[in-house]
């Protein structure tokens, strides 16, 4: 991103303890984010409000070797303030097929409180990144990234998913993924009127420019994740699930399975995030109401879900 002027957080990379400590005790600005530069099971990122927290996080990585090989190099990043949003596109390396925008809810509990999760729900579209700002994201982030990949001899075909922080200075990339986001996909794909198979097949063949622009259902979609009690911490699996047919009978509702499995002749929980109940509606209020009607129809022991998914757009509508 730095090589090709894709907007992201400023950062420093350290491979030795002494210069990293010197930076944290000297020119660093707080708060900041310290990351183990490798796979750390989602636990290698620490938001550090002050020097003490940063030095402790650095010691975990480089002295205590909590993350093994992943912590031998650390990245110290600028802390970005703003609102998050997700922009997905499918590409054949030359052409972008832009999908509807989305915004998810990472925190485990209502009011965006509690520990971060893989996502407790989402909604689409994300009004915070529509219009001129979305045009800017496409131009400065997606197109610029494809241009940079081509310059470096990389031919990429697939999903290009930019996780963004919308700051006062403009959009900044938090992360890239080369897959659909979850739970964003569960609110994006119900709004996609184009044939998804045709889009994927055509992208794989390098002929995406031959397709017409995406057909998008104007109705918003809201998705609520039903999780196992205790998630994202420890939880029990194997809880029987009931009410799926009643939930699917609610107008506009689709129930997506995540952590489920068959046990004999019944469906049981088999993960932290168990189901995502998504619903289309004529407006966000109707979509959310239908999604929660679907959630209320489903039963399993110790089920946990947030009751305020979509609160940002629902509050704005009021």
Backbone torsions as a table, in degrees:
resi	resn	phi	psi	omega
1	UNK	NA	-39.6	178.3
2	UNK	-66.4	-40.0	-178.3
3	UNK	-63.9	-31.1	-172.6
4	UNK	-117.9	21.2	172.1
5	UNK	58.9	37.5	171.7
6	UNK	-88.0	122.7	-173.1
7	UNK	-64.5	124.5	177.8
8	UNK	-152.4	179.6	179.8
9	UNK	-67.5	145.5	172.0
10	UNK	-68.3	153.1	-174.0
11	UNK	-157.0	162.8	172.1
12	UNK	-131.7	144.3	179.0
13	UNK	-113.7	134.3	-179.8
14	UNK	-130.2	136.9	178.1
15	UNK	-115.6	-2.6	178.5
16	UNK	-133.3	148.2	-174.0
17	UNK	-65.4	-45.9	-172.6
18	UNK	-59.8	-52.2	179.1
19	UNK	-65.4	-30.0	177.3
20	UNK	-66.4	-44.6	177.2
21	UNK	-62.3	-40.9	-179.6
22	UNK	-61.9	-40.3	179.2
23	UNK	-66.9	-45.1	-177.7
24	UNK	-66.0	-29.6	179.7
25	UNK	-90.6	-4.5	-176.6
26	UNK	-119.4	-100.7	-170.7
27	UNK	-78.4	-5.3	-176.7
28	UNK	-62.4	143.6	176.2
29	UNK	-105.7	134.3	-177.7
30	UNK	-110.0	149.6	-1.8
31	UNK	-69.7	161.3	176.2
32	UNK	-143.6	172.6	-179.2
33	UNK	-119.7	128.6	178.3
34	UNK	-113.2	128.4	-173.7
35	UNK	-126.9	135.3	166.6
36	UNK	-72.0	129.9	-172.5
37	UNK	-88.0	66.7	179.1
38	UNK	176.2	-176.5	-178.5
39	UNK	-72.7	123.1	-176.6
40	UNK	-137.2	31.0	177.3
41	UNK	54.4	34.6	177.6
42	UNK	75.2	8.4	-174.6
43	UNK	-114.0	7.7	-173.7
44	UNK	-93.6	12.6	-178.7
45	UNK	-115.5	127.6	179.5
46	UNK	-127.3	125.2	171.8
47	UNK	-85.6	119.8	-172.8
48	UNK	-110.3	110.9	-178.7
49	UNK	-72.5	-22.4	-176.0
50	UNK	-151.2	177.9	-176.5
51	UNK	-62.2	-40.8	-178.5
52	UNK	-58.8	-45.7	179.6
53	UNK	-65.6	-38.3	-179.1
54	UNK	-66.4	-43.5	179.3
55	UNK	-65.2	-36.2	177.3
56	UNK	-66.1	-42.3	178.7
57	UNK	-65.6	-38.7	177.8
58	UNK	-63.2	-42.5	179.4
59	UNK	-62.7	-39.4	177.0
60	UNK	-57.0	-43.1	-176.8
61	UNK	-73.4	-53.5	-165.6
62	UNK	-97.3	-24.6	179.8
63	UNK	-101.6	-51.0	-179.0
64	UNK	-80.1	-15.0	178.9
65	UNK	52.5	43.8	-178.8
66	UNK	-59.4	-33.5	-176.1
67	UNK	-105.4	13.2	177.5
68	UNK	61.2	-136.6	-178.1
69	UNK	-57.5	-33.5	-177.1
70	UNK	-62.2	-27.5	-176.1
71	UNK	-94.6	3.8	-179.4
72	UNK	-75.3	-21.4	169.7
73	UNK	-119.4	133.1	178.5
74	UNK	-121.5	148.4	176.0
75	UNK	-114.8	126.9	176.4
76	UNK	-106.1	118.1	-173.1
77	UNK	-115.4	152.1	169.4
78	UNK	-59.3	138.5	176.2
79	UNK	-84.3	121.8	-177.1
80	UNK	-97.6	134.7	178.4
81	UNK	-109.1	137.9	178.3
82	UNK	154.2	-158.4	-179.4
83	UNK	-113.9	139.1	-178.5
84	UNK	-87.5	151.0	173.6
85	UNK	-154.8	163.2	-178.2
86	UNK	-123.3	134.2	175.6
87	UNK	-125.0	120.6	-179.7
88	UNK	-109.9	142.9	171.6
89	UNK	-143.1	153.2	171.1
90	UNK	-106.0	136.2	-175.4
91	UNK	-137.2	151.7	171.1
92	UNK	-105.4	13.8	-179.1
93	UNK	98.5	-18.2	-179.9
94	UNK	-121.9	-42.5	-175.1
95	UNK	-112.5	144.7	177.3
96	UNK	-107.8	130.4	172.7
97	UNK	-107.3	98.9	-171.4
98	UNK	-77.5	129.6	177.8
99	UNK	-95.9	164.4	178.7
100	UNK	-58.0	148.1	178.0
101	UNK	-74.2	163.3	179.8
102	UNK	-153.6	161.8	173.7
103	UNK	-140.1	131.5	-178.9
104	UNK	-108.8	175.7	-179.3
105	UNK	-122.0	108.5	-175.6
106	UNK	-82.5	-36.9	-173.3
107	UNK	-67.3	148.8	-173.4
108	UNK	-72.7	-28.9	-170.2
109	UNK	-121.4	165.2	-179.9
110	UNK	-54.5	151.6	179.6
111	UNK	74.2	18.5	-179.2
112	UNK	56.0	45.5	178.1
113	UNK	-114.6	166.5	177.7
114	UNK	87.9	-178.3	-176.6
115	UNK	-68.5	156.0	175.9
116	UNK	-73.9	146.8	179.8
117	UNK	-125.2	-174.9	172.2
118	UNK	-74.6	-5.8	-179.9
119	UNK	129.9	123.5	-177.9
120	UNK	-102.4	4.4	179.5
121	UNK	155.8	170.2	-177.1
122	UNK	-159.6	169.3	173.4
123	UNK	-146.6	155.8	179.3
124	UNK	-144.1	136.7	1.3
125	UNK	-77.0	171.2	173.4
126	UNK	-103.6	99.0	-175.6
127	UNK	-56.3	-24.5	-176.9
128	UNK	-67.7	-17.0	-178.5
129	UNK	-127.7	32.9	177.1
130	UNK	-96.8	174.1	173.1
131	UNK	65.9	-133.7	-174.6
132	UNK	-63.2	-33.3	-179.8
133	UNK	-68.4	-37.7	176.6
134	UNK	-65.0	-40.9	176.2
135	UNK	-57.5	-39.8	179.5
136	UNK	-66.3	-40.5	177.9
137	UNK	-62.5	-44.7	179.6
138	UNK	-60.2	-47.2	-175.8
139	UNK	-70.7	-50.1	-171.0
140	UNK	-85.9	-23.2	-176.8
141	UNK	-107.9	-63.1	-172.6
142	UNK	-70.1	-52.7	-179.0
143	UNK	-63.5	-42.4	-179.1
144	UNK	-64.2	-35.2	178.1
145	UNK	-67.6	-45.1	177.2
146	UNK	-61.4	-39.5	178.6
147	UNK	-61.8	-44.4	179.6
148	UNK	-64.3	-40.4	177.7
149	UNK	-60.8	-44.1	-179.9
150	UNK	-63.3	-41.4	179.2
151	UNK	-61.2	-29.6	-178.9
152	UNK	-96.2	10.7	173.8
153	UNK	78.0	21.5	-179.2
154	UNK	-103.3	121.1	174.8
155	UNK	-99.9	108.4	-176.0
156	UNK	-110.2	127.5	174.2
157	UNK	-129.0	126.4	179.9
158	UNK	153.1	-154.3	178.6
159	UNK	-89.3	128.3	172.8
160	UNK	-111.9	110.6	-172.7
161	UNK	-117.3	113.6	179.4
162	UNK	-100.6	119.1	170.1
163	UNK	-89.4	122.3	-168.7
164	UNK	-118.2	148.8	164.1
165	UNK	-110.5	123.8	-178.2
166	UNK	-93.2	96.5	-175.2
167	UNK	-94.8	172.8	176.3
168	UNK	-62.2	-27.0	179.6
169	UNK	-88.4	2.7	-179.8
170	UNK	116.6	179.5	-178.9
171	UNK	-69.9	140.9	175.5
172	UNK	-129.8	138.3	-179.6
173	UNK	-78.6	123.8	171.9
174	UNK	-86.4	-40.1	-177.0
175	UNK	-160.7	156.7	167.2
176	UNK	-115.8	142.2	168.7
177	UNK	-126.6	155.2	177.6
178	UNK	-115.3	47.4	179.6
179	UNK	-157.2	169.3	172.6
180	UNK	-70.9	144.3	174.4
181	UNK	-76.9	155.9	177.0
182	UNK	-133.0	118.3	19.0
183	UNK	-97.8	17.4	-179.6
184	UNK	-62.9	-40.5	-177.8
185	UNK	-58.1	-33.2	-176.6
186	UNK	-72.5	-11.9	173.3
187	UNK	-112.3	-16.8	177.2
188	UNK	-80.4	-51.4	-172.1
189	UNK	-65.9	-33.9	174.8
190	UNK	-62.2	-20.6	-179.9
191	UNK	-91.4	-8.8	-176.9
192	UNK	-83.1	114.7	179.7
193	UNK	-87.1	-18.5	177.1
194	UNK	-71.6	157.6	178.4
195	UNK	-74.0	110.9	-175.3
196	UNK	-61.6	-41.1	179.6
197	UNK	-59.9	-44.5	-179.3
198	UNK	-60.9	-41.2	-180.0
199	UNK	-64.0	-46.7	-178.4
200	UNK	-65.7	-43.6	-178.6
201	UNK	-64.6	-41.9	-179.0
202	UNK	-68.3	-38.2	177.3
203	UNK	-64.4	-42.3	179.5
204	UNK	-61.7	-31.5	179.7
205	UNK	-86.7	-0.8	177.5
206	UNK	75.0	26.7	-175.5
207	UNK	-125.3	31.8	-172.9
208	UNK	-64.8	-26.5	-179.6
209	UNK	-65.7	-16.0	179.4
210	UNK	-78.1	-14.3	-178.3
211	UNK	-86.3	149.8	173.0
212	UNK	-70.4	166.5	177.5
213	UNK	-57.1	156.8	-178.1
214	UNK	-61.8	142.7	172.7
215	UNK	-93.9	123.0	-175.5
216	UNK	-124.1	129.9	174.2
217	UNK	-67.4	125.9	-177.7
218	UNK	-69.0	-18.7	-178.7
219	UNK	-69.7	138.0	176.2
220	UNK	-72.9	161.9	178.4
221	UNK	-131.4	137.3	177.4
222	UNK	-123.8	134.1	179.3
223	UNK	-124.2	133.0	-179.0
224	UNK	-116.3	124.7	178.8
225	UNK	-85.8	130.7	171.5
226	UNK	-101.4	120.0	-174.0
227	UNK	-115.0	165.1	174.6
228	UNK	-74.9	142.5	177.7
229	UNK	-56.7	131.4	-178.1
230	UNK	101.9	-22.0	178.6
231	UNK	-61.7	137.8	12.2
232	UNK	-89.0	10.2	173.3
233	UNK	-86.5	-151.1	-178.7
234	UNK	-72.0	148.0	-178.7
235	UNK	-152.7	164.5	177.6
236	UNK	-102.6	139.4	176.4
237	UNK	-105.4	177.7	177.4
238	UNK	85.4	15.7	179.6
239	UNK	-83.2	127.0	178.5
240	UNK	-61.7	140.7	-179.0
241	UNK	-110.9	130.9	178.9
242	UNK	-128.1	158.6	172.3
243	UNK	91.4	9.8	-177.4
244	UNK	-65.0	-39.5	-180.0
245	UNK	-66.2	-39.5	178.3
246	UNK	-64.4	-38.7	179.0
247	UNK	-66.0	-43.5	-178.6
248	UNK	-68.0	-18.1	179.4
249	UNK	-80.7	-13.0	176.7
250	UNK	-68.1	131.0	-177.9
251	UNK	-52.8	132.1	175.9
252	UNK	80.9	-0.9	-173.4
253	UNK	-92.6	138.2	168.5
254	UNK	-126.5	137.0	178.7
255	UNK	-109.5	117.1	179.8
256	UNK	-100.2	133.2	-179.9
257	UNK	-91.3	138.7	176.5
258	UNK	-125.2	-71.1	-179.6
259	UNK	-105.1	69.6	177.8
260	UNK	-131.9	159.4	173.3
261	UNK	-154.1	162.7	176.0
262	UNK	-87.2	133.0	172.6
263	UNK	-127.6	106.9	-171.9
264	UNK	57.7	-115.6	-177.6
265	UNK	-109.4	17.9	179.7
266	UNK	-128.5	158.5	177.2
267	UNK	-97.1	133.1	-178.0
268	UNK	-131.3	162.9	178.1
269	UNK	-72.0	147.2	-177.5
270	UNK	-148.8	28.3	-179.6
271	UNK	-175.0	179.4	179.0
272	UNK	-73.0	-55.0	173.6
273	UNK	-93.1	119.9	-169.1
274	UNK	-96.5	-51.9	-176.1
275	UNK	-139.5	156.7	166.8
276	UNK	-125.2	119.1	-179.7
277	UNK	-99.4	110.0	-176.1
278	UNK	-111.1	148.0	-179.3
279	UNK	-146.9	137.9	170.4
280	UNK	-89.5	147.4	176.8
281	UNK	-150.9	165.1	-179.7
282	UNK	-67.4	-24.7	172.7
283	UNK	-145.5	176.3	-177.2
284	UNK	-62.3	-37.3	-178.8
285	UNK	-63.0	-43.8	179.4
286	UNK	-68.2	-40.6	179.2
287	UNK	-61.9	-45.1	179.2
288	UNK	-65.2	-41.8	179.5
289	UNK	-61.0	-41.7	178.8
290	UNK	-67.7	-40.9	179.6
291	UNK	-61.6	-44.3	-179.3
292	UNK	-71.4	-28.9	173.4
293	UNK	-63.7	-39.4	176.1
294	UNK	-64.8	-42.8	178.8
295	UNK	-60.4	-44.6	-177.2
296	UNK	-65.8	-21.7	179.8
297	UNK	-80.1	-16.1	-175.5
298	UNK	-98.6	140.2	-177.7
299	UNK	-133.5	131.1	162.3
300	UNK	-154.6	151.1	-173.1
301	UNK	-59.5	131.9	177.1
302	UNK	65.5	25.6	177.2
303	UNK	-60.3	137.4	179.9
304	UNK	-128.6	133.7	175.0
305	UNK	-152.9	153.5	174.9
306	UNK	-78.3	145.3	-179.0
307	UNK	-103.0	10.6	-175.9
308	UNK	-130.3	27.3	178.6
309	UNK	-62.5	131.0	-176.8
310	UNK	87.0	12.1	-173.3
311	UNK	-61.8	-29.3	-179.5
312	UNK	-65.9	-46.8	-178.5
313	UNK	-77.5	-32.6	178.2
314	UNK	-68.1	-38.2	177.3
315	UNK	-66.2	-39.2	178.5
316	UNK	-65.3	-35.5	-179.5
317	UNK	-66.8	-31.9	179.1
318	UNK	-73.6	NA	NA
